[in-house]
Amino acid sequence: MTGLYFLACAELVLCIYSLTEAKIDFINPSSFFVCVFSFSSIIAALYCHNWEQVKTYKWEATWIILLGNILVLILGILVKRCVPKRNRNNGNFGREVLKISMAKLLFIIIIDIVVVFLVYRYVRGIAIKYGDASGGVLSIISSTYRDVYGHSNVVAAEDQMNSLLRYAIYFLQATAYVFLYPFVYNLLIKKEKNINNVLCIVPTVLFLVYGIICGARADILKVFISSFVMYYVFFMKTGGWSKKNTKKLLKTGIKIAAVVFMIFFLTSVIVGRSAIGNSIIGSFALQIAGYAGAPIVHFSQYLQNPTLTVTPGEETLSTLYTFLQNHGFSSINSIKHLEYQRLRGGIYGNIYTFFRRPLHDFGVGGLFLFVITFAVVMNYYYYRYIRYPSYSNKDKFGINLICYSILFQWVAYSSIEQIGGEFLSVSFIIRILFVCIVYEFTFRIRVKQNNYGIKKL
C-alpha cells in the first residue's frame, strides 16, 4: 500500500500549496479539485486496513491521479494570470435585496408540486409492475424503482418515462437552483426574513423530495454544493475577498456540511439503503469512507483488471447516448453504472474518481487532454464571469453564478465519481435553457397594471 500512502502525502502537500497560491480562495476550481482529492486520499489511506480485499495499490493509479492534479493546478494558475483583474468587488448586487413576486413564486410552487406528484405516480407504477412495492412504503418504492429502472434494462419501451415528464423534471430542477439564488442572498446574506424570501426554499425542497422518491440521495449533496458556492461568492463580494473572511466562512461551512452529511446518511433508510454497521456512528464513518475514500481504491482495482471499450465514449458520454436513444437517434447502449469492486465481506462499490471513465474511453493521452480541457474551461469561467466579472457582464452575473454553482458540482465530485456525463450532453443544454427561462421569468419579466386595472406580463 506504499503507493496509496505516498499519494495521500503528496496530495496533502499539493492542497496546502494550492490554497496558499490562491490566497485561500476556496471555490476556485483548481484548488477545490486538489483539496477534495487530498481529503479522499487521506481517508483511503487511513481506512484501507479495514478493506481485506485490498492487498496492494498500483503505482500507476498513484501517478495518474497525482499528475492529473498537478496539471489542473498549473492550468488554474495560468488561466488566472491571463484573465483581466477588473471589477474586483461587486457584481450587480450588494445594496438592494432581490425582489421576488409572490404571485410568480406561488405559480412556480404549484407547478413543482404537480410535477413531484406525477413523478411519484410514475415511480410507484414502475415499482409495482416490476417489483414488490404494492404496500406503498416509500423506501420500498424508491429502492425498487432504482433497481429495475436505474440499474437494469428490464423496463419495457411502453413503460419508459415520456418526454413531457422528462422536461417537467428539467423545469423542476431549474426552479430549485434559480430560487436558491435569492434565498441565499436575501435571507442568509441580507437577513431579510419576509415570507417571500423564506418561501424561495420551497422549490429546492420539492426538488429534493423528487430525488428521494427516485432513490437519488446525491441531489442533497449537489444542492448543498451549489448553495455553498452562492453563499461564498455573495459573502466575499459584499465583505471583500480576504483570508480572514474565508476562514470565518469555512468554519460555518464545515458545521453546515456535517449536518448535511448526517441528513444524507439518515436518508439511506428512506430510499431503502440500510446503513451497515453495529452503531450509528460506525455506520456513518463507514459511509464517509465508502463515498470519500473507496473511489481512490476502486480506481486502482480497475487498473488491475480493466474492462474493454466497446463504444467510444460509452462511459464518459453515457448521458448523451441515453438522450439520443430515448429520442430514437441511436441504438447504442451506454454504460451508466459501472461494475462493482469488492472491498471486504459484502461491501462493494462502483465509483472510481474523476479519471476512470475518460481513461477507459480515450486512453491515457485522451484522459490528459480531457483534464486540460476541463481545467481551462472551469477556471476561465470562474475568473472571467464570477471572480472578476467585467462591467459589461454585470447584468448577467446572477445567471452566471447559478450556472457556475451547478458546474461546480463536477469539481466537488471529482474525487468520488466522474459526473461529466451530466454536463457533456444535450440534456444539460436543455437544463440550462430552462434555468435561463425561469431566471428571466423571475427577475426580468415584471407584472404591470394597465389603465383598466388588469395585470399583465
N, C-alpha and C positions, 0 to 999 in steps of 0.2 A: 504493500500500500504506500510505498515511498512516493510514487507519482502523485497520489492524492494529497499527501501531507505537503509536498513541495508546491502543489497548485494552490492550496489554502494559504500558505505563507506568501507566495508571490502575488496572489490576488489581494491580500491584505495590504501589501506594500503599494500596489497599483491604486488601490482605493484611497489610501492616505494621500498619495501624490496627486490623484485626480481632483480630490476635494480641495487640496491646498492650491493647486494651479487655478482652479475655477473660483477660488475665494469662497468656498463652501456654498456655491450656487448649486443647490441640491437637485434641482429639476432640469439641469442641462443634460441632454440625452447621454452624452459620453460618460459623465461622472456617475449618473444613476445606473447605467448599464454595468459599469465596473463594480459599483457598490453591491448590486444585487448578486453578481457572480461571486464576489468576495464573501457575502453572507452565506450563500448556498454552499460554497466550497468549505467554509469553516464548519457548517452544520454537518455536511457529509463526512468530513474528517473526524469530527467528534463522535458521530453516531455509527460509523461504519463497522465498529466491532460488534454491534448488535445484529448485523446482517450476515448470517452464517454462510450464505451463498456467494458472498463477495470475498474472494480469496486474494485477488490481485487487481491492480488498477493499471490500465495500459498507459504507457508514456505518450503514446500517440494522442490519446484523449487530452492529456495534460497540455501538450504543445498546441493542439488545435484551439482549445479554449483560451489558453494564455495569449497566443499570437492574435487571435480574434479580438480579445480585449485590448491589447496594445494597439492594434490597428484602429479600433473605434476611438480610443483615447487620443491618438495622434491626429486623426482626421478631425475630431472635435476641436482640438486646439487650432488647427489650420483654418477651419471654417470660421471660427470665432474671430481670427485676425483679419479675415477677408471681408467680413460684414461691417459696414459703416456703423460707428457708435454714435447714434443720434437719438434724440428724444428719449433720454435715459430714464426719465422719471414716470411719466403718466401716459396712458392711452387716452381714450375718450371718456374716462371716468375719474373719480377722485373727489368730486364735490357733491353731486346730487345722487340720490338713490335712483335705481332703475324703476321706472313706472310700469306697473303691471295692472292691466284692466281685469277687474273681477269677472266681467262678462266673458272675456276670452278665456280666462283661467277655468271657469266653470264649464265652458263649452269643451275645452280640451279634456278636463277630468271626466266628463260624461262619456266622451268618445273612448277614452282609455279604459274605463270600466266595462264598456260594451266589448272592446277588444279582448280584455282579460277573460270575460265570461265566455266569449266564443272560443278562445284558446282552451279554456278549461273543458268545455263541452267536447271539443275535438280530441284533446288528450285523453279524456275519460273514455270516449268511444273507442279509440285505438287500444287503450289498456284493457278494456272489457273484451273486445273482439279477439285480441291476440294474446291475452294473458288471463290472470285471475284477479280482476280488480272490481268485481261486481259489488263488493261491500261499500265502495265509495270512500275508503280511507285514503287520504291524500298521499301518505308515504308509499302505499302500495301502487296507487295510480302513477305517481311520479317515477318510481323505480321501474315499474313495468313498461311505461312509455319509453323511458331512457334505454332500456334493454332491447326492446323489439324495434324501436324506430331509430335510435341513435347509434346502436352498435351492431345492427344486422340489416339485412335486405329482405326481410320476410314480409314487409308491408306491401300489399298488392297495389298496383298502379291506381286503381279507383279510390284507394284509401289515402293516397298521398295528399299532403296539405295543398290546397288550391292557391293559386297566385294571389287572389284577393286577400286571403287571410295572411299570406306572407307580407304583402305590402302594408297591411294593417299593423303587423308586428313592427315593421320598419318605422311606421309612424309613431307607435308606442315608444320605441327606443329613442326616437328623435325628441319627443316631448320630455322624456326623462332627463336628457342631458341639457336641453335648452332651458328648462325651468330650474335645473340645478344651478345654473349660472346666476339668476337673480336671487335665489335662495341663499347661496353662499355670500354674495356681495351685500345684499340688503340686510339680511338677518345676522350673519356671522361677522361681517366686517363693519357695517354701519350700525348694527344693533337696532334696526328699525323693526320693532316687534308688532306690526299690524297684521291683520288677518290675511291680507293678500300675500304678504311675504311668507307667512307660515304655511299657507296652502300651496305654495310653489313646490313643496317637497312631495306633494301627493302624486303627481305623475311619475316621479322617481320611485316611490314606494310601490305603485302599481306595476311598474316595470320589474321590480324585484319579485313581486308576487308572481308575475308571469314566469320569471326564471325558476322559481321554486316549483311551480306547477309542472314545468318541463324537466325538473330534476337538474337544473343548471345552477349550482351554487356559485359558480365563477362570477356571475353578474354582480354579486355582493362585493367582491374584491375589485372588480372593474369600476363600479360606481364610486367606491372609496378612493381609488387611484385618481379618477377624474376630478372628484371633489377636492382632493388634496392639492392637485395641480392648480385648480382655480383659486383656492384659498391662499396658496403660497404666492401666486402671482399678484393677487389683489393686495395681500399683506405687504409684499415688497414694494409694489408700485405706490401704495399710499404712505408707507413708512420709510422707504428707502432701501436700496439693495446693500445690506451690510451684514457682516459676520454676526454682529450682536443680534440682529433681528432673525437671522437664520437659526441661530442656536435657540433663541426663545421659541421660535415656531416649531422646531424639531422636537422639543420637549413635549409640547402639546400634541404634535403629530404621533409620537410614539405611544402616548397614553390612549389616543383615539384608535390607533392601529391595533393595540392589544384588545380593546373592546370589539372591534370589527372582526378580528381573527377568532375571538371567542364565539361571536354570533355565527360566523362561518362554520365553526366546529359544531355548534349546537344544531344548526340546520341539517346536519348529516342525518339526524333522526327523522326530520320532517320529510326529506326526499328519499328516505329508505336506504341510507348508507350508515348502518350502525357503526358506532365507534368501536375500535378494537383496543382492548387493554383491561387491566384489572381495576382501574380507577379513572376518574375524570381527568385528573392531572396527567396520569400516564398516557391516556388516550390522546389528550391534547398535544403532548410532547411528541407522540408517535405520528400524529397528523402533520405537525410542523416539520418533523424530519422527513416524512414521506413526500410532502409537497416541495419543501425548500432544498433538502439535501439529496434525496433519492435521484432526481434527474441527472445530477453530476455523475452518479454511479451508473445509472442506466445508459448514459452515453458511452461509457467505457465498455459496458456489456454488449452494446450494439456493435462496437468496433471489433469485439472479439468474435462475433458471429453476425456479420452484416447480411441484410436481405438484398435480393436482386431488384433492380429497377426494371419495371415492365413498361411504363409510360413516362415520358419526360415530364417532370414537374408533378408527378402523381401525389406526392405528399405535401410539397410546399404550396401548390396551386389547387389543393383539393376543393376549396370553396368555389373557385372559378369553374372547375369541371362539374361540380354538383349543380351550380346555377345553369350551366349550358345543358346538362342532362335534364333538369326539371323543365326546361323550356323547349326541349326537343331538338337542340342543336348539336348534341353529342351523345354517343352511347358508351363513352369511356367511364368505367367505374373508378373513381378516385379513392385514395386511402385517407380517410378522415381520422380514424382511430388506429394507432399503431399497435404492434404486437406487445404482449406483456412480458416483463422480465421478473424473475423471482428473486426476492431478497432474503427471505427466511420463512420457513413454515408455509403458511397460507397467505403470506404478504407478497403481493405483486404490484408492479407499476408499469405504466406505458407512456411516461413523459420524459423527454430526452434533451432538454435545453434548446436554446436558440439554434444550435449548429447541426442537429441531426437531420432535419428534413432537407435543407439545401445541400448538405453533404451527400445524402442518399441520392438526390435527384440530379445534381450537377457536378459531383466530384469535388476534389479539394480546390482546384482552380476556380470553379464556378461558385463554391462556397465563399471564398475570399472576395470575389467580385460582388457577390450578394452583400457581404458585410460592408464593403466600401460604399456601395450604392445606398444601403440603409443608413450608414453613419453620416454621409454627406447630406442626404435629403432631410433626415431628422434634425441635424444640427443647424442646417441652413434655415429650415422652417422656424426653429426656436429663436435663433438670434435675429433673423430678419423680421419676423412678424410678432414675436412675443417679448423678447428681452429689449430689443432696440427697434421698435416699430417706427417707421417714418411718419411724418405728419400727414402725408397724402393717404396713408392707410389707417388713420386713427378711427375713422367711422366704421372700419371693418374689424377693429380689434376684438370686439365681442365674439363674432362668429369665428375668427381665427383662434381665439383662446378655447372655445368649445371644441373645435376640430382638433387642436393640439392636445387637449386633455383626453380625447378619445385615442389619438395616435400614440400618446404616451403609454397607454396600456401595453403596447407592443414592447416598449423598452422595459417596463416594470416586470413583464412576464418572461423576459429573455433567459433568465437562469432556470426557469421552470419548463417552459414549452415554447416552441416556435408557433406563434399565433398569427404569423404574417399572412396566412391564407385568408384570414378575415378581412385584410386590408388590400390584398392583391387580387381583387375580384370585382366583377360587375356589381354584385350586391352591395359592396362597400360604397361604390359611387352612388347607387340609389339611396343608401342610408344617408350619405352626406347631403344629397339633394333634398331629402326630407328634413334634415336638420336646418338647411338654409330656408326652406319654405316655412317651417314652424317659427324660425327666428324672425323672418320678415313679418309674418303674421302677428307675432307677439310684440315686437319692438318698433316696427316701421309703419304698419297699417294702422291708422287711427280711426276711431269711431266718431264721426262728426254728426251734427244735427242740422238739418236743413230748415228752411223757412216754415215748413209745415209741422215742425216738431218731431219729424220721423228720423230715427237714427239710421245711418247708412255707413258703409265702409268707404 
